[in-house]
Amino acid sequence: MTDQVHIHTHGRAGHISLNRPKALHALTLDMCHAMSAALAEWAGDDAVEAVILDHAEGRGFCAGGDINLLRHSALNDGGVSGRKFFHDEYQLNHQMFAYAKPIVAFMDGVTMGGGVGISQPAKYRVATENTRFAMPETGIGLFPDVGGGWYLSRLGGRIGQFLALTGARLDGTECLWAGLATHYLPSEKLAEAKARIAEHPARIGGILSELSVTPPEARIAANADKIAKHFASDRYEDVLASLEADDGEWAAKERDTLGTKSPQTCKVALRELAEAKGLTDFAENMKHEYRIASRVLLRPDFAEGVRAVIVDKTGDPKWDPATPEDVSEELLDAIFAPLPEGEEWRPLA
């Protein structure tokens, strides 16, 4: 067990509280294993009727996964420990998605990357005025994983493709508008919500509805038509050309944003979402994402992106390939190809 996650029960609810505040509760492998073990135990415990997932303190709900471990793996052990992290994290994501008892995720704060992976499978996803949601992986040469392909591809109006490519941050109101959150509560109501859920787990939907408030207007709604138009294509060059042809301020800003992202990752993300939309099984989706992760981890863009954005904070990544045109279909085919027998991802038994 790890002190980085608090696990206990209150009334008739299991309670998982992330506790790594200095890292905005970013997930370590130990945290993933502790959460998985708790969920497995509660699955067979009739006294536990629902699961509450939140964070102990600080600004984050969960800011992602252990990026430093992944970069260290890419540079030093040929991706072995990085692949292990992805494999087991994805098992947790799938375990939550398939979980028979309702999970309530309180996305009260920064909810990015790995935080998206543990909140989106929950039946109830509560946003607040503190929620900051993003899948910012294209900026570090990774891709929207942890089930991101599945969730983003199922949002309407090409919002998912927009989020995957730009890494745009949504507030709690925008999460509700987009369908990424099921409820919007003021943060001062969360303690009451959790206490009532623990007491009456059969009434979760009603409790959250009673405590919900009408959120402010979602800012992203004003740009929905532009997003649907400019991000309509699954071909990255088409998206760039569409933004380029629009002389408006919004299009110019988004075009500039995409200019900072890894061309390889942007093409990977669009293909990932296009393929994920056709899948009917979440486990199959995670198997596909694990193939991509295993390859992308060792591509030059990941270590370079983390260096420029997170380690040195210079913001000047040198992408390789440097342009969208240089990212060939052959390279993409190799990234998406099946893994050797015995190396494919599998859900928990």
C-alpha positions as CSV (number, residue, x, y, z in Angstrom):
1,M,0.0,0.0,0.0
2,T,1.1,3.6,-0.5
3,D,0.5,6.8,1.4
4,Q,0.0,8.6,-1.9
5,V,-3.6,7.5,-2.0
6,H,-6.0,7.3,1.0
7,I,-8.3,4.3,0.8
8,H,-11.2,3.7,3.3
9,T,-14.9,3.3,3.5
10,H,-17.6,5.6,4.8
11,G,-21.1,4.3,5.4
12,R,-21.9,2.2,2.3
13,A,-19.3,3.8,0.0
14,G,-15.7,3.0,-0.7
15,H,-13.5,6.2,-0.8
16,I,-10.4,6.6,-2.8
17,S,-8.6,10.0,-2.2
18,L,-5.5,10.8,-4.2
19,N,-2.8,12.2,-1.9
20,R,0.2,13.6,-3.8
21,P,-0.4,17.3,-3.6
22,K,3.0,18.6,-4.6
23,A,2.6,16.8,-7.9
24,L,-1.1,17.8,-8.3
25,H,-1.9,14.1,-7.5
26,A,-0.3,12.8,-10.7
27,L,-0.4,9.0,-10.7
28,T,2.5,6.8,-9.9
29,L,2.5,3.0,-10.6
30,D,2.0,2.4,-6.8
31,M,-1.1,4.6,-6.8
32,C,-2.5,2.7,-9.8
33,H,-1.9,-0.6,-8.1
34,A,-3.4,0.6,-4.8
35,M,-6.6,1.9,-6.5
36,S,-6.9,-1.3,-8.6
37,A,-6.6,-3.5,-5.4
38,A,-9.2,-1.5,-3.6
39,L,-11.7,-1.7,-6.5
40,A,-11.1,-5.4,-6.8
41,E,-11.8,-5.9,-3.0
42,W,-14.9,-3.7,-3.0
43,A,-16.3,-5.5,-6.1
44,G,-17.0,-8.5,-4.0
45,D,-18.0,-6.6,-0.8
46,D,-21.8,-6.2,-0.5
47,A,-21.3,-3.6,2.2
48,V,-19.8,-1.3,-0.4
49,E,-22.5,-0.1,-2.9
50,A,-20.6,2.8,-4.6
51,V,-17.2,4.4,-4.9
52,I,-16.2,8.0,-4.3
53,L,-13.0,9.2,-6.1
54,D,-11.5,12.6,-5.2
55,H,-8.2,14.2,-4.0
56,A,-7.1,14.9,-0.5
57,E,-6.0,18.6,-0.8
58,G,-4.6,21.2,-3.1
59,R,-5.3,22.4,-6.6
60,G,-5.3,19.2,-8.5
61,F,-7.8,16.4,-8.9
62,C,-5.1,14.6,-10.9
63,A,-2.7,16.3,-13.2
64,G,-1.7,13.2,-15.2
65,G,0.7,10.3,-15.0
66,D,4.3,10.0,-13.9
67,I,5.9,11.8,-16.8
68,N,9.4,11.9,-15.3
69,L,9.3,8.1,-14.9
70,L,8.2,7.7,-18.6
71,R,11.0,10.0,-19.9
72,H,13.6,8.3,-17.7
73,S,12.4,5.0,-19.2
74,A,12.6,6.3,-22.8
75,L,16.1,7.5,-22.3
76,N,17.6,4.7,-20.0
77,D,15.8,1.4,-20.1
78,G,14.5,1.1,-23.7
79,G,11.0,1.8,-22.5
80,V,10.6,-1.2,-20.3
81,S,9.5,0.5,-17.1
82,G,7.4,3.0,-19.2
83,R,5.5,0.3,-20.9
84,K,4.9,-1.4,-17.5
85,F,3.4,1.9,-16.3
86,F,1.2,2.3,-19.3
87,H,0.1,-1.4,-19.2
88,D,-1.0,-1.3,-15.5
89,E,-2.5,2.2,-15.7
90,Y,-4.6,1.1,-18.6
91,Q,-5.7,-1.9,-16.7
92,L,-7.0,0.4,-14.0
93,N,-8.8,2.6,-16.6
94,H,-10.5,-0.5,-18.0
95,Q,-11.3,-1.9,-14.6
96,M,-13.1,1.4,-13.7
97,F,-14.9,1.5,-17.1
98,A,-16.2,-2.1,-16.6
99,Y,-16.9,-1.7,-12.8
100,A,-20.3,-3.0,-11.8
101,K,-20.9,-0.5,-8.9
102,P,-21.3,3.3,-9.6
103,I,-18.2,5.4,-9.3
104,V,-18.5,9.1,-8.6
105,A,-15.4,11.1,-9.7
106,F,-15.1,14.7,-8.2
107,M,-13.1,16.6,-10.8
108,D,-12.5,19.5,-8.5
109,G,-9.3,21.0,-9.8
110,V,-6.7,20.2,-12.5
111,T,-8.0,17.1,-14.4
112,M,-5.5,16.3,-17.2
113,G,-4.1,13.2,-18.9
114,G,-4.1,10.4,-16.4
115,G,-6.7,12.3,-14.4
116,V,-9.0,12.1,-17.4
117,G,-8.3,8.4,-17.5
118,I,-9.7,7.8,-14.0
119,S,-12.6,10.3,-14.2
120,Q,-14.2,9.6,-17.5
121,P,-15.0,5.9,-16.9
122,A,-17.0,7.0,-13.8
123,K,-20.8,6.9,-14.1
124,Y,-21.0,10.3,-12.3
125,R,-18.4,13.0,-13.2
126,V,-18.8,16.1,-11.1
127,A,-17.3,19.4,-12.3
128,T,-16.9,22.6,-10.2
129,E,-15.7,26.1,-10.6
130,N,-12.2,24.8,-10.0
131,T,-12.2,22.2,-12.8
132,R,-9.5,22.6,-15.4
133,F,-9.8,19.7,-17.9
134,A,-7.3,19.0,-20.7
135,M,-5.6,16.3,-22.8
136,P,-2.3,18.3,-23.4
137,E,-0.2,15.4,-24.7
138,T,0.4,16.7,-28.2
139,G,2.6,19.4,-26.6
140,I,5.0,16.8,-25.2
141,G,5.1,14.3,-28.1
142,L,2.7,11.9,-26.4
143,F,-0.9,11.3,-27.5
144,P,-4.4,11.4,-25.8
145,D,-4.2,8.0,-24.1
146,V,-5.8,6.4,-21.0
147,G,-9.0,5.9,-23.0
148,G,-8.8,9.4,-24.6
149,G,-9.3,7.9,-28.0
150,W,-12.6,6.4,-26.9
151,Y,-14.0,9.4,-25.0
152,L,-12.9,12.2,-27.3
153,S,-14.0,10.4,-30.5
154,R,-17.6,10.2,-29.0
155,L,-18.0,14.0,-28.3
156,G,-20.2,15.8,-30.8
157,G,-19.2,18.6,-33.2
158,R,-15.5,17.5,-33.5
159,I,-14.9,18.9,-30.0
160,G,-12.8,15.8,-29.2
161,Q,-10.5,16.3,-32.2
162,F,-10.1,20.0,-31.2
163,L,-9.2,19.0,-27.7
164,A,-6.8,16.2,-28.8
165,L,-4.9,18.4,-31.2
166,T,-4.8,21.8,-29.4
167,G,-4.7,20.5,-25.7
168,A,-7.2,23.3,-25.0
169,R,-8.3,23.6,-21.3
170,L,-11.9,23.5,-20.4
171,D,-13.4,24.8,-17.2
172,G,-16.2,23.0,-15.3
173,T,-19.0,24.7,-17.2
174,E,-17.4,23.7,-20.5
175,C,-17.0,20.1,-19.3
176,L,-20.7,20.0,-18.5
177,W,-21.6,21.5,-21.9
178,A,-19.4,19.0,-23.8
179,G,-20.6,16.0,-21.9
180,L,-17.4,15.3,-20.1
181,A,-19.0,16.0,-16.8
182,T,-22.5,14.8,-15.7
183,H,-23.1,17.4,-13.0
184,Y,-21.9,20.9,-12.0
185,L,-21.7,21.6,-8.3
186,P,-20.2,24.6,-6.4
187,S,-17.1,23.3,-4.5
188,E,-18.6,24.2,-1.1
189,K,-21.3,21.6,-1.7
190,L,-18.9,18.7,-2.3
191,A,-18.5,17.6,1.4
192,E,-22.3,17.4,1.7
193,A,-22.6,15.5,-1.6
194,K,-20.0,12.9,-0.4
195,A,-21.6,12.5,3.0
196,R,-25.0,12.0,1.5
197,I,-23.7,9.6,-1.1
198,A,-22.0,7.5,1.5
199,E,-25.3,7.3,3.4
200,H,-27.7,6.8,0.5
201,P,-25.6,5.2,-2.4
202,A,-28.8,4.2,-4.2
203,R,-29.7,7.9,-4.6
204,I,-26.5,9.3,-6.2
205,G,-28.1,10.8,-9.3
206,G,-30.8,12.5,-7.2
207,I,-28.4,13.8,-4.6
208,L,-26.1,15.3,-7.3
209,S,-29.1,16.9,-9.1
210,E,-30.4,18.4,-5.9
211,L,-27.0,20.0,-5.1
212,S,-26.3,21.1,-8.7
213,V,-26.5,24.8,-9.7
214,T,-27.0,26.4,-13.1
215,P,-23.5,27.0,-14.4
216,P,-22.3,30.2,-16.1
217,E,-22.4,30.1,-19.9
218,A,-19.8,27.8,-21.5
219,R,-17.3,29.9,-23.4
220,I,-16.5,27.1,-25.9
221,A,-20.1,27.2,-27.1
222,A,-19.5,30.5,-28.9
223,N,-16.8,28.8,-31.0
224,A,-18.6,25.5,-31.6
225,D,-19.4,26.3,-35.3
226,K,-15.7,27.2,-35.9
227,I,-14.5,24.0,-34.3
228,A,-16.9,21.9,-36.3
229,K,-15.8,23.6,-39.5
230,H,-12.0,23.8,-39.1
231,F,-11.5,20.4,-37.3
232,A,-13.8,18.5,-39.6
233,S,-11.2,16.4,-41.4
234,D,-9.2,13.4,-40.0
235,R,-6.3,14.6,-42.2
236,Y,-4.1,17.0,-40.2
237,E,-3.0,19.0,-43.3
238,D,-6.6,19.7,-44.0
239,V,-7.2,21.1,-40.5
240,L,-4.1,23.4,-40.8
241,A,-5.2,24.5,-44.3
242,S,-8.7,25.3,-43.1
243,L,-7.4,27.4,-40.2
244,E,-4.9,29.1,-42.5
245,A,-7.7,30.1,-45.0
246,D,-9.7,31.9,-42.2
247,D,-8.4,35.4,-41.5
248,G,-10.3,35.6,-38.2
249,E,-8.5,36.0,-34.9
250,W,-9.7,32.7,-33.4
251,A,-8.5,30.7,-36.3
252,A,-5.1,32.4,-36.2
253,K,-4.7,31.7,-32.5
254,E,-5.5,28.0,-33.0
255,R,-3.2,27.8,-36.0
256,D,-0.4,29.2,-33.9
257,T,-1.2,26.8,-31.1
258,L,-0.9,23.8,-33.4
259,G,2.4,25.2,-34.6
260,T,3.9,24.4,-31.2
261,K,2.7,20.8,-31.2
262,S,4.4,17.6,-32.3
263,P,3.3,17.0,-36.0
264,Q,3.8,13.2,-35.4
265,T,1.5,13.3,-32.3
266,C,-1.2,15.3,-34.0
267,K,-1.4,12.8,-36.9
268,V,-1.4,9.9,-34.4
269,A,-4.2,11.6,-32.4
270,L,-6.5,12.1,-35.4
271,R,-6.0,8.5,-36.6
272,E,-6.4,7.2,-33.0
273,L,-9.8,9.0,-32.7
274,A,-10.9,7.9,-36.1
275,E,-10.2,4.3,-35.4
276,A,-11.5,4.4,-31.8
277,K,-14.9,5.7,-33.0
278,G,-15.5,2.4,-34.8
279,L,-14.7,0.2,-31.9
280,T,-17.5,-1.3,-29.7
281,D,-15.3,-2.7,-26.9
282,F,-13.3,-0.5,-24.5
283,A,-10.8,-3.2,-23.9
284,E,-10.1,-3.3,-27.6
285,N,-9.5,0.5,-27.5
286,M,-7.0,0.1,-24.6
287,K,-5.2,-2.6,-26.6
288,H,-4.8,-0.2,-29.5
289,E,-3.7,2.7,-27.2
290,Y,-1.1,0.4,-25.6
291,R,0.4,-0.4,-29.0
292,I,0.6,3.3,-29.8
293,A,2.1,4.2,-26.4
294,S,4.7,1.4,-26.6
295,R,5.9,3.0,-29.9
296,V,5.5,6.7,-29.2
297,L,7.4,6.4,-25.9
298,L,10.6,5.6,-27.8
299,R,10.1,8.1,-30.6
300,P,12.4,11.2,-30.4
301,D,9.4,13.6,-29.8
302,F,8.5,12.3,-26.4
303,A,11.8,12.8,-24.6
304,E,12.3,16.1,-26.5
305,G,8.8,17.4,-25.7
306,V,9.2,16.6,-22.0
307,R,12.6,18.2,-21.9
308,A,11.3,21.4,-23.5
309,V,8.0,21.7,-21.7
310,I,8.5,20.1,-18.3
311,V,12.2,19.7,-17.5
312,D,14.0,22.7,-19.0
313,K,10.8,24.7,-19.5
314,T,12.3,26.4,-22.5
315,G,9.2,25.8,-24.7
316,D,11.3,25.2,-27.8
317,P,10.9,21.5,-28.7
318,K,12.7,20.4,-31.9
319,W,10.2,18.0,-33.4
320,D,11.4,15.0,-35.5
321,P,9.8,14.8,-38.1
322,A,9.7,18.6,-38.1
323,T,6.6,19.1,-40.4
324,P,3.3,17.3,-40.9
325,E,4.3,16.4,-44.5
326,D,7.3,14.6,-43.1
327,V,5.2,12.3,-41.0
328,S,4.7,9.4,-43.4
329,E,1.8,6.9,-43.6
330,E,4.5,4.2,-43.2
331,L,5.6,5.7,-39.8
332,L,2.0,5.9,-38.6
333,D,1.4,2.3,-39.7
334,A,4.4,1.2,-37.7
335,I,3.2,3.1,-34.6
336,F,-0.3,1.5,-34.9
337,A,0.8,-2.0,-35.8
338,P,0.0,-5.0,-33.5
339,L,2.7,-5.9,-30.9
340,P,4.5,-9.3,-31.0
341,E,2.6,-12.2,-29.5
342,G,2.7,-12.1,-25.7
343,E,3.3,-8.3,-25.6
344,E,-0.2,-7.1,-26.3
345,W,-2.2,-5.4,-23.5
346,R,-4.7,-7.4,-21.6
347,P,-7.3,-6.4,-19.0
348,L,-7.0,-7.6,-15.4
349,A,-8.1,-11.2,-15.0
